[in-house]
């Protein structure tokens, strides 16, 4: 059976859930081979094998992660050359999509990003994407080279399927051209203990209506074990970091439950959350467009509604 | 400093965007279009750099006849000259083909070599893939410095700050380089009356694929490396339950979450 390469998303070998999702998808298409770039492959190997990686290709030269994306694209290109895979699956985050883009040009292969589903079909793979702020679903295929598909987190339920996970070091020399955009400083964000925004099952977001006080939003999020998002208005006002922005110019999220508090629901925001399974809104303005999207809405002040809901949730959870 | 900004003309996100029935491509005729919003930030950043020293800003777009509007808007903001690559064969081009055309146009606009700086928005507001900056950098062999929320350029190189998921990063690169920007980087100016009048006299060149030395067989729908096989409008969400808070709104919200098994 032909190999399917899966680029591992990890922090020092701690594998993100989205990688288990990609391995789950890869098993439908062929034999999954994980590609682990950077330190921590021994730790990661256990998880990767658990979710079906027959092989774990590793590349741990320091330059791999010292420069933006280009070295990673070179490592993958070398592996595509060596293994002729049926597909390469990459996490559909900003860096992942760029790696996919460069890999596509290097290998003369079609690239699809933001896939929410991938199946074996036609002459290779068929993907599903949600486009135009979630108003359309399109299906697409790759008809040139190797299918390179960036897949959004939360697209499939992960399934364990233990496999060999045989480690094989990749021998690649990163070119000088790829060592151009150097990461000279990296200040880790303060750990919030909350799940990552695009991976979270529940997201609670605040907007203009918070007036800059995200306290009630964060407390409600914590009662639900949710990630915290923010509308563009809140980010532009400097109330919350841009990395938490949900919308067209921020993150696209697709959780099981999305709670919008004090967010009117302009297209800019909808583009980032409209594919959420269940949508709830709290807003003082009953005319707010967000109410057109909701499964449940409360017309009211988030500063009274959210704390009451937080208490009730905590009580229900015991 | 010679700066080239790549911009895109996109269907207005406020309108009902759709596809062409015949070939599953984005409908660019039936919907009002405009300069993709994030590209305004790239234009603004180019103007700021040019204004702080010696510099010339050229704006390049690829697209149908009406895409010229995107170039005009950038010229009204203050860019020096415009390039519109227009050719019937381009219709239906995917990201890879678009990056090929853009890369060739950028080089030609800079006199046959890489300009000092190529600026782009982080993604368009229609396709939203965010891969074209990386693809153009790959094709031009330029350092790729993406998602900048701050940019400083001096004679030798550039430095950006970007706000990643796990960390805030500082990236350095030599010049020439390609930089993509987010909407955090600046506040784009509105064209002034003077700017609008001045734009009418600014040079705009229209190039075909032949002018760029790109074979028509390498681009367009038939040559696309990816194909949209079908599209379907999502069914509208059913009207949900809306309650007005009368002192029990929070409790009702928790009840809903409990009934939906989120607790």
Interface residues (C-beta under 8 A of the other chain):
Chain A: X11 X68 X69 X70 X73 X93 X94 X97 X98 X99 X100 X101 X102 X104 X105 X106 X108 X109 X110 X111 X112 X113 X114 X122 X126 X130 X131 X132 X133 X134 X135 X136 X137 X138 X139 X140 X141 X142 X143 X144 X145 X177 X180 X181 X182 X183 X184 X185 X186 X187 X188 X189 X196 X197 X198 X202 X224 X232 X235 X241 X242 X243 X248 X249 X252 X256 X257 X267 X268 X271 X278 X279 X280 X282 X286 X291 X292 X293 X294 X295 X296 X297 X298 X299 X300 X301 X304 X305 X306 X307 X308 X309 X310 X311 X312 X313 X316 X317
Chain B: X13 X14 X16 X17 X18 X19 X24 X37 X38 X94 X95 X96 X99 X122 X125 X126 X127 X128 X129 X130 X131 X132 X133 X134 X135 X137 X138 X139 X141 X142 X143 X144 X145 X146 X147 X149 X159 X163 X164 X165 X166 X167 X168 X169 X170 X171 X172 X173 X174 X177 X182 X183 X184 X224 X225 X226 X227 X228 X229 X230 X231 X232 X233 X234 X237 X239 X240 X241 X242 X243 X244 X245 X248 X249 X250 X251 X252 X253 X254 X255 X256 X257 X258 X260 X262 X263
